[in-house]
Amino acid sequence: MHEHTERLHSTAQAMVAPPRGILAADESPGTMNKRLEKVGVEPTPEARRDYREMLLTTPGLSESASGIILADETFNQELSDGRTVPEACKDAGVLPGIKVDTGAKPLAFSPGETVTEGLDGLRDRFTDYAKRGAAFAKWRAALALDAELPSERAVLVNAHALGRYAALSQEAGIVPIVEPELLMDGDHDLDRCAEATAYVLDVVFMSLVAQGVDLAGIVLKPNMIVAGAKCATQPSVEEAAAATVRVLSEHVPKEVPGIAFLSGGQPPEQATAHLAAMASLSAPWELSFSFGRALVDPALKVWAGDPDRWKDGQAALDVRVRANAAARAS
Ligand code: 5MM
């Protein structure tokens, strides 16, 4: 096998190898600012750096995390000891990943829907990120979900962009995390989420294949199949886990080495419980996690910008990452 292809495959496999997961700490500055303000921290580039430094230097992080996804700003920052962030990732034993999309923007003629942007100049950006040590990348399509949405238009344009991104990423020797997220903040039930997720996955994989993406060199980061947060009928953890594994088994090609779920706003313990319930079911790919909020929310609240609570924040992160690594093994 060609060396380039072999490296993509082995990196993708390393990202999802049991029991570790991927820490999503790639909030764009705007999102991060809102989260910092919520816990009373003045949102500055230094505060965003300090917060990411706390997460990344958590002792023993590499025992339960294989990689960390970073925003462009973080990737370019130095830690307080002068190390670059990619260097610090190497020292910590976690693969550095970079979020390369530039965000979800309103989609023309589709009220309430978005298309994720960031393709302009992406080949050159990938060349630069590869030189600076990025092992993997991430692009997220955010799709509203209700009885009518996502529209065919929103699914097609976002799948097209995911395909273009993934091909450029692999061309640069960087493993693409492909993240088609159906949002869970509606009143849809489990069956509607299952039906829409199946459709989105079909279109996304059609686009990846059409654009020459090597499916053995990607990691898929989908939503779990859950009912919307406002749905009156909430399924049990076991029902959601069974629906998720069933839909993915029917719509995700077996060549994909692993699936690393997003948490989507689920409470941390619930996301972990879903992961544990899925681990007991049989699936053709690794089932892992790439949570953002479900890993970092407790740490952010405990730290709240206080240097004296740095270690407490790290301990809170450690609890959640280890719990999810343990869930994978259950
Ligand atoms: C960490 O948040 C990521 C970036 O968000 P913005 O670009 O909107 O600021 C986000 O893509 C995240 O990686 C995924 O949604 C998974 O995070 P959750 O919290 O859903 O597990």
Boltz pocket constraint, residues with backbone or C-beta under 6 A from the ligand:
constraints:
  - pocket:
      binder: B
      contacts: [[A, 24], [A, 25], [A, 26], [A, 27], [A, 28], [A, 29], [A, 31], [A, 32], [A, 103], [A, 140], [A, 181], [A, 261], [A, 262], [A, 263], [A, 264], [A, 265], [A, 290], [A, 291], [A, 292], [A, 293], [A, 294]]
      max_distance: 6.0
